[in-house]
Amino acid sequence: MSSQQQSAPAFSNRMRKFAPARLDEERLAEAVLYAMIGAVLLLIWATLGSAFFNPTNLGSVLQQIPEFALFSLAMGLSMVSGGIDLSVIAVADLAGIFAAKIMTAATLQAAIGQDGVIALACAAALGSGFLIGLFNGVVTVRFGIPPLLTTLGSMMLFAGLGSGLTGGVGITGMPSVYVDAISAKLAGGLPYSFCAILAIFLLLSGYVRVSVFGKSLFLYGENKVAALFSGLRLERTLVMSYAICGVLAAAAGLVMLARFNSMKVGFGDSFLLEAILVAVLAGMDPNGGRGRLFNVLLTVLLLQCVENAFTIAGLSPYAKKMIWGGLLLLFMALNFFFRRIVARRLTALSIKRQAVLAAGGAPAVGA
């Protein structure tokens, strides 16, 4: 056997090792995201130093992200299957309104006590979010309506319902125990709310990664035709994914209720586009099939750090959206740039591999 024939399998093995790692767009997007996080943190350290990196300020950053993180997680989960959920803010507001009405009902407080009222309000809010999510999923799956239109319609429907329940007036006067829960901290200054958010992200992202439910969502987002012929129960999976999005949105509504000590329609409207921004920055493909949900939390932390740094530096708050939009464009541009480099490199290696195989196979044919 010639040296060329011996080199062909070795080269083929190197190609198999090289291609998956370089061709995996998810890992490429992650690498770009992590590089951006590192660059931003280094820039903040160079400009602000200990004014930003101190326990008090870092604790403040962590305490400000729970509702933003929950909205972004719900948006990211909906993108896994190639959908989107525009109703998350309306669901959060309506769930918060239900909870606020229960917590401020004097008759209920007299009957079951303050702790019972808080528990009932939280259960009602999360249950309503679950049912609204089921509604979105069933309408999308059973009637074949695109998720964009389904959730746009439900956003308007439930925002109108919330306005009718409150008359456009905020509900105030939540129990102090409930309001104080959002600011509670561990002995080291770490907010309880952030610990809860971290646990939610770890559990949900891990479950989606390893379960049949999650694999079905990714398969459906990656290739809908293949998913339909796979034998998986896709309709139930898609409906449950939107139900989970509804629960996450309702949980965000409970956080806003505690943070503002009031609730009405319109709270959190600014989070909708920002949640979409975070999901895309985190590497979630709007077409579905790619992305890691835990990266959503990292992206929320990145943007919250940038906003906090702006506040410390005394920069205009109106520049926040400009910077966030710039980060999104930079992220997309870098992904496109590196994908082109990788594609060219793989094409060159493929041509070289074919040449090596052809040169190695020629003597055998002649023999």
MOBELLIN-V820484 format. One record per residue. N is the residue number from 1. RES is the residue in three letters. PHI is phi in whole degrees, 0 to 359 (NA if undefined). OMEGA is omega as a letter, one per 30 degrees, with the letter a starting at -180 (* if undefined). Layout:
# MOBELLIN-V820484
n:N res:RES phi:PHI omega:OMEGA
n:N res:RES phi:PHI omega:OMEGA
This chain:
# MOBELLIN-V820484
n:1 res:MET phi:NA omega:a
n:2 res:SER phi:285 omega:l
n:3 res:SER phi:295 omega:l
n:4 res:GLN phi:294 omega:l
n:5 res:GLN phi:294 omega:l
n:6 res:GLN phi:289 omega:a
n:7 res:SER phi:284 omega:a
n:8 res:ALA phi:297 omega:l
n:9 res:PRO phi:298 omega:l
n:10 res:ALA phi:297 omega:l
n:11 res:PHE phi:295 omega:l
n:12 res:SER phi:298 omega:l
n:13 res:ASN phi:296 omega:l
n:14 res:ARG phi:297 omega:l
n:15 res:MET phi:297 omega:a
n:16 res:ARG phi:295 omega:l
n:17 res:LYS phi:286 omega:a
n:18 res:PHE phi:283 omega:a
n:19 res:ALA phi:299 omega:a
n:20 res:PRO phi:300 omega:a
n:21 res:ALA phi:293 omega:a
n:22 res:ARG phi:272 omega:a
n:23 res:LEU phi:276 omega:a
n:24 res:ASP phi:286 omega:a
n:25 res:GLU phi:294 omega:l
n:26 res:GLU phi:296 omega:l
n:27 res:ARG phi:293 omega:l
n:28 res:LEU phi:297 omega:l
n:29 res:ALA phi:297 omega:l
n:30 res:GLU phi:297 omega:l
n:31 res:ALA phi:298 omega:l
n:32 res:VAL phi:296 omega:l
n:33 res:LEU phi:298 omega:a
n:34 res:TYR phi:296 omega:l
n:35 res:ALA phi:295 omega:l
n:36 res:MET phi:294 omega:l
n:37 res:ILE phi:299 omega:l
n:38 res:GLY phi:298 omega:a
n:39 res:ALA phi:295 omega:a
n:40 res:VAL phi:294 omega:l
n:41 res:LEU phi:296 omega:l
n:42 res:LEU phi:296 omega:l
n:43 res:LEU phi:295 omega:l
n:44 res:ILE phi:295 omega:l
n:45 res:TRP phi:297 omega:a
n:46 res:ALA phi:291 omega:a
n:47 res:THR phi:266 omega:a
n:48 res:LEU phi:246 omega:l
n:49 res:GLY phi:59 omega:a
n:50 res:SER phi:289 omega:l
n:51 res:ALA phi:297 omega:l
n:52 res:PHE phi:261 omega:a
n:53 res:PHE phi:273 omega:l
n:54 res:ASN phi:223 omega:a
n:55 res:PRO phi:305 omega:a
n:56 res:THR phi:296 omega:a
n:57 res:ASN phi:290 omega:l
n:58 res:LEU phi:295 omega:l
n:59 res:GLY phi:297 omega:l
n:60 res:SER phi:295 omega:l
n:61 res:VAL phi:298 omega:a
n:62 res:LEU phi:294 omega:a
n:63 res:GLN phi:283 omega:a
n:64 res:GLN phi:267 omega:a
n:65 res:ILE phi:259 omega:a
n:66 res:PRO phi:306 omega:a
n:67 res:GLU phi:293 omega:l
n:68 res:PHE phi:299 omega:a
n:69 res:ALA phi:295 omega:a
n:70 res:LEU phi:293 omega:l
n:71 res:PHE phi:299 omega:a
n:72 res:SER phi:292 omega:l
n:73 res:LEU phi:296 omega:l
n:74 res:ALA phi:298 omega:l
n:75 res:MET phi:294 omega:l
n:76 res:GLY phi:297 omega:l
n:77 res:LEU phi:297 omega:l
n:78 res:SER phi:294 omega:l
n:79 res:MET phi:284 omega:a
n:80 res:VAL phi:303 omega:a
n:81 res:SER phi:269 omega:a
n:82 res:GLY phi:85 omega:l
n:83 res:GLY phi:253 omega:l
n:84 res:ILE phi:201 omega:l
n:85 res:ASP phi:234 omega:l
n:86 res:LEU phi:277 omega:a
n:87 res:SER phi:267 omega:a
n:88 res:VAL phi:299 omega:a
n:89 res:ILE phi:291 omega:l
n:90 res:ALA phi:298 omega:l
n:91 res:VAL phi:296 omega:l
n:92 res:ALA phi:298 omega:a
n:93 res:ASP phi:295 omega:a
n:94 res:LEU phi:293 omega:l
n:95 res:ALA phi:297 omega:l
n:96 res:GLY phi:296 omega:l
n:97 res:ILE phi:293 omega:l
n:98 res:PHE phi:302 omega:a
n:99 res:ALA phi:296 omega:a
n:100 res:ALA phi:296 omega:l
n:101 res:LYS phi:295 omega:l
n:102 res:ILE phi:290 omega:a
n:103 res:MET phi:294 omega:a
n:104 res:THR phi:263 omega:l
n:105 res:ALA phi:279 omega:a
n:106 res:ALA phi:296 omega:a
n:107 res:THR phi:294 omega:l
n:108 res:LEU phi:293 omega:l
n:109 res:GLN phi:299 omega:l
n:110 res:ALA phi:290 omega:a
n:111 res:ALA phi:277 omega:a
n:112 res:ILE phi:239 omega:l
n:113 res:GLY phi:83 omega:a
n:114 res:GLN phi:294 omega:a
n:115 res:ASP phi:296 omega:l
n:116 res:GLY phi:295 omega:l
n:117 res:VAL phi:296 omega:l
n:118 res:ILE phi:297 omega:l
n:119 res:ALA phi:297 omega:l
n:120 res:LEU phi:296 omega:a
n:121 res:ALA phi:295 omega:l
n:122 res:CYS phi:296 omega:l
n:123 res:ALA phi:296 omega:l
n:124 res:ALA phi:295 omega:a
n:125 res:ALA phi:295 omega:a
n:126 res:LEU phi:293 omega:l
n:127 res:GLY phi:295 omega:l
n:128 res:SER phi:294 omega:l
n:129 res:GLY phi:298 omega:l
n:130 res:PHE phi:298 omega:a
n:131 res:LEU phi:292 omega:l
n:132 res:ILE phi:294 omega:l
n:133 res:GLY phi:298 omega:l
n:134 res:LEU phi:300 omega:l
n:135 res:PHE phi:301 omega:l
n:136 res:ASN phi:300 omega:a
n:137 res:GLY phi:294 omega:a
n:138 res:VAL phi:295 omega:l
n:139 res:VAL phi:297 omega:a
n:140 res:THR phi:294 omega:a
n:141 res:VAL phi:281 omega:a
n:142 res:ARG phi:288 omega:a
n:143 res:PHE phi:257 omega:l
n:144 res:GLY phi:68 omega:l
n:145 res:ILE phi:279 omega:l
n:146 res:PRO phi:302 omega:a
n:147 res:PRO phi:304 omega:l
n:148 res:LEU phi:301 omega:a
n:149 res:LEU phi:284 omega:l
n:150 res:THR phi:301 omega:a
n:151 res:THR phi:285 omega:l
n:152 res:LEU phi:295 omega:l
n:153 res:GLY phi:295 omega:l
n:154 res:SER phi:291 omega:l
n:155 res:MET phi:300 omega:a
n:156 res:MET phi:291 omega:a
n:157 res:LEU phi:298 omega:a
n:158 res:PHE phi:280 omega:l
n:159 res:ALA phi:293 omega:l
n:160 res:GLY phi:294 omega:l
n:161 res:LEU phi:296 omega:l
n:162 res:GLY phi:297 omega:l
n:163 res:SER phi:295 omega:l
n:164 res:GLY phi:293 omega:a
n:165 res:LEU phi:289 omega:a
n:166 res:THR phi:253 omega:a
n:167 res:GLY phi:68 omega:a
n:168 res:GLY phi:79 omega:a
n:169 res:VAL phi:254 omega:l
n:170 res:GLY phi:290 omega:l
n:171 res:ILE phi:264 omega:a
n:172 res:THR phi:237 omega:l
n:173 res:GLY phi:88 omega:l
n:174 res:MET phi:288 omega:l
n:175 res:PRO phi:302 omega:a
n:176 res:SER phi:298 omega:l
n:177 res:VAL phi:299 omega:a
n:178 res:TYR phi:290 omega:a
n:179 res:VAL phi:296 omega:a
n:180 res:ASP phi:288 omega:a
n:181 res:ALA phi:296 omega:a
n:182 res:ILE phi:290 omega:a
n:183 res:SER phi:257 omega:a
n:184 res:ALA phi:292 omega:a
n:185 res:LYS phi:227 omega:l
n:186 res:LEU phi:287 omega:a
n:187 res:ALA phi:301 omega:a
n:188 res:GLY phi:276 omega:a
n:189 res:GLY phi:91 omega:l
n:190 res:LEU phi:279 omega:a
n:191 res:PRO phi:295 omega:l
n:192 res:TYR phi:301 omega:a
n:193 res:SER phi:299 omega:l
n:194 res:PHE phi:291 omega:l
n:195 res:CYS phi:300 omega:l
n:196 res:ALA phi:295 omega:l
n:197 res:ILE phi:296 omega:l
n:198 res:LEU phi:299 omega:l
n:199 res:ALA phi:296 omega:l
n:200 res:ILE phi:298 omega:a
n:201 res:PHE phi:296 omega:a
n:202 res:LEU phi:298 omega:a
n:203 res:LEU phi:293 omega:a
n:204 res:LEU phi:290 omega:a
n:205 res:SER phi:295 omega:l
n:206 res:GLY phi:295 omega:a
n:207 res:TYR phi:296 omega:a
n:208 res:VAL phi:295 omega:a
n:209 res:ARG phi:288 omega:a
n:210 res:VAL phi:250 omega:a
n:211 res:SER phi:271 omega:l
n:212 res:VAL phi:297 omega:l
n:213 res:PHE phi:304 omega:a
n:214 res:GLY phi:293 omega:a
n:215 res:LYS phi:296 omega:l
n:216 res:SER phi:294 omega:l
n:217 res:LEU phi:298 omega:a
n:218 res:PHE phi:295 omega:l
n:219 res:LEU phi:297 omega:l
n:220 res:TYR phi:297 omega:l
n:221 res:GLY phi:291 omega:a
n:222 res:GLU phi:284 omega:a
n:223 res:ASN phi:207 omega:a
n:224 res:LYS phi:295 omega:a
n:225 res:VAL phi:295 omega:l
n:226 res:ALA phi:297 omega:a
n:227 res:ALA phi:296 omega:a
n:228 res:LEU phi:293 omega:l
n:229 res:PHE phi:264 omega:a
n:230 res:SER phi:276 omega:a
n:231 res:GLY phi:88 omega:l
n:232 res:LEU phi:282 omega:a
n:233 res:ARG phi:273 omega:a
n:234 res:LEU phi:288 omega:a
n:235 res:GLU phi:299 omega:l
n:236 res:ARG phi:297 omega:a
n:237 res:THR phi:298 omega:a
n:238 res:LEU phi:295 omega:l
n:239 res:VAL phi:298 omega:a
n:240 res:MET phi:292 omega:l
n:241 res:SER phi:296 omega:l
n:242 res:TYR phi:287 omega:l
n:243 res:ALA phi:295 omega:l
n:244 res:ILE phi:295 omega:l
n:245 res:CYS phi:301 omega:l
n:246 res:GLY phi:295 omega:l
n:247 res:VAL phi:295 omega:l
n:248 res:LEU phi:297 omega:l
n:249 res:ALA phi:295 omega:l
n:250 res:ALA phi:297 omega:l
n:251 res:ALA phi:298 omega:l
n:252 res:ALA phi:297 omega:l
n:253 res:GLY phi:297 omega:l
n:254 res:LEU phi:295 omega:l
n:255 res:VAL phi:294 omega:l
n:256 res:MET phi:297 omega:l
n:257 res:LEU phi:299 omega:l
n:258 res:ALA phi:288 omega:a
n:259 res:ARG phi:291 omega:a
n:260 res:PHE phi:264 omega:a
n:261 res:ASN phi:57 omega:l
n:262 res:SER phi:194 omega:l
n:263 res:MET phi:205 omega:l
n:264 res:LYS phi:201 omega:l
n:265 res:VAL phi:294 omega:a
n:266 res:GLY phi:113 omega:l
n:267 res:PHE phi:294 omega:l
n:268 res:GLY phi:84 omega:a
n:269 res:ASP phi:301 omega:a
n:270 res:SER phi:291 omega:a
n:271 res:PHE phi:282 omega:a
n:272 res:LEU phi:297 omega:l
n:273 res:LEU phi:294 omega:l
n:274 res:GLU phi:293 omega:l
n:275 res:ALA phi:293 omega:l
n:276 res:ILE phi:296 omega:l
n:277 res:LEU phi:302 omega:a
n:278 res:VAL phi:297 omega:a
n:279 res:ALA phi:299 omega:l
n:280 res:VAL phi:290 omega:l
n:281 res:LEU phi:299 omega:a
n:282 res:ALA phi:287 omega:l
n:283 res:GLY phi:100 omega:l
n:284 res:MET phi:286 omega:a
n:285 res:ASP phi:280 omega:l
n:286 res:PRO phi:301 omega:l
n:287 res:ASN phi:277 omega:l
n:288 res:GLY phi:96 omega:l
n:289 res:GLY phi:91 omega:a
n:290 res:ARG phi:221 omega:l
n:291 res:GLY phi:120 omega:l
n:292 res:ARG phi:243 omega:a
n:293 res:LEU phi:296 omega:a
n:294 res:PHE phi:294 omega:l
n:295 res:ASN phi:295 omega:l
n:296 res:VAL phi:298 omega:l
n:297 res:LEU phi:296 omega:l
n:298 res:LEU phi:298 omega:l
n:299 res:THR phi:291 omega:l
n:300 res:VAL phi:300 omega:l
n:301 res:LEU phi:298 omega:l
n:302 res:LEU phi:300 omega:a
n:303 res:LEU phi:292 omega:l
n:304 res:GLN phi:293 omega:l
n:305 res:CYS phi:296 omega:l
n:306 res:VAL phi:298 omega:a
n:307 res:GLU phi:296 omega:l
n:308 res:ASN phi:295 omega:l
n:309 res:ALA phi:296 omega:l
n:310 res:PHE phi:300 omega:a
n:311 res:THR phi:296 omega:a
n:312 res:ILE phi:296 omega:a
n:313 res:ALA phi:283 omega:l
n:314 res:GLY phi:74 omega:l
n:315 res:LEU phi:278 omega:a
n:316 res:SER phi:294 omega:l
n:317 res:PRO phi:294 omega:a
n:318 res:TYR phi:288 omega:l
n:319 res:ALA phi:280 omega:a
n:320 res:LYS phi:300 omega:a
n:321 res:LYS phi:296 omega:l
n:322 res:MET phi:297 omega:l
n:323 res:ILE phi:294 omega:a
n:324 res:TRP phi:296 omega:l
n:325 res:GLY phi:297 omega:l
n:326 res:GLY phi:296 omega:l
n:327 res:LEU phi:297 omega:l
n:328 res:LEU phi:297 omega:l
n:329 res:LEU phi:297 omega:l
n:330 res:LEU phi:297 omega:l
n:331 res:PHE phi:300 omega:a
n:332 res:MET phi:294 omega:a
n:333 res:ALA phi:295 omega:l
n:334 res:LEU phi:296 omega:l
n:335 res:ASN phi:300 omega:a
n:336 res:PHE phi:297 omega:a
n:337 res:PHE phi:298 omega:a
n:338 res:PHE phi:290 omega:l
n:339 res:ARG phi:296 omega:l
n:340 res:ARG phi:296 omega:l
n:341 res:ILE phi:299 omega:a
n:342 res:VAL phi:296 omega:a
n:343 res:ALA phi:298 omega:l
n:344 res:ARG phi:296 omega:a
n:345 res:ARG phi:297 omega:a
n:346 res:LEU phi:293 omega:l
n:347 res:THR phi:297 omega:l
n:348 res:ALA phi:297 omega:l
n:349 res:LEU phi:294 omega:l
n:350 res:SER phi:294 omega:l
n:351 res:ILE phi:297 omega:l
n:352 res:LYS phi:296 omega:l
n:353 res:ARG phi:297 omega:l
n:354 res:GLN phi:297 omega:l
n:355 res:ALA phi:294 omega:l
n:356 res:VAL phi:295 omega:l
n:357 res:LEU phi:295 omega:l
n:358 res:ALA phi:294 omega:l
n:359 res:ALA phi:293 omega:a
n:360 res:GLY phi:286 omega:a
n:361 res:GLY phi:273 omega:a
n:362 res:ALA phi:299 omega:a
n:363 res:PRO phi:299 omega:a
n:364 res:ALA phi:296 omega:l
n:365 res:VAL phi:293 omega:l
n:366 res:GLY phi:296 omega:l
n:367 res:ALA phi:292 omega:*
